[in-house]
Amino acid sequence: MINDVPHPYSIAVEPLKKHEGQFGWALRKHGKLTERSDRSFSSEAKAFENAMNAIERNETGYGSR
């Protein structure tokens, strides 16, 4: 998986303990946890793609009030 995560963000995609074969992600900005997935994903790639969408939402403010 190519790491195209923009600075200062980092994404950690990890297998979930409760749901075998499912993955979740955690998004960090400057090392501090900013967001975590509340859904499970069937593959690491899908979890990573969803985390990248979260970064885009954070940077553009899309969906914020």
N, C-alpha and C positions, 0 to 999 in steps of 0.2 A: 504494500500500500504506500503510495507516494504521500509524503507529508507536505501538503500545501497550506498548512495552517498559518494564517497571518500573525505576525508579532503584535502584541504581547500575549496572544492566546496559546493554550496548549489543550489537547484533547486526550483523554485517557479512555479507551474502549476496553471493557473488561467483561468476561463471562459472568453471568448472574448465578448466584448460589442456589436460589430457590427454583429457578426455571432452567433446567438442563438444556443446553444447546441455544440459549438465548443470551443476548448481549445488551449492555447498557453503556452509557457514556457519562463522563464528567468533564465540564468545561472550566478551565482556570484562566484567569487574567492576572498577569504578574504573580503567578503562583497561588493566588487565592481562589477558592471555589466560588464560581459565580452562578453556575447552573448545572443541574443534573437531570438526566432523562427520567421521566416517570413512566415511560413505556419500555417494553422489551422488544428487541429486534432479532430477527431470525439469522442475521449474519453480521460480522464485524463491519463489512462494507456499508450495509444499510444504517448501522448505528453511527458510523463515521460521517456518512452523508447527512444524516439528521443533525449531528453536532455542527457541521459546517453551516447548515441552514440557520441554526441558532446563533452562530457568530454573525452571519449576515443580518439577522433581525436585530442583534445588539448594536451593530455598527450603523445601520440605516435608521434605526428607530421605528421600523415598520411594525405595526401592531401595538405600539405604545400609545398611551392616552395623553 
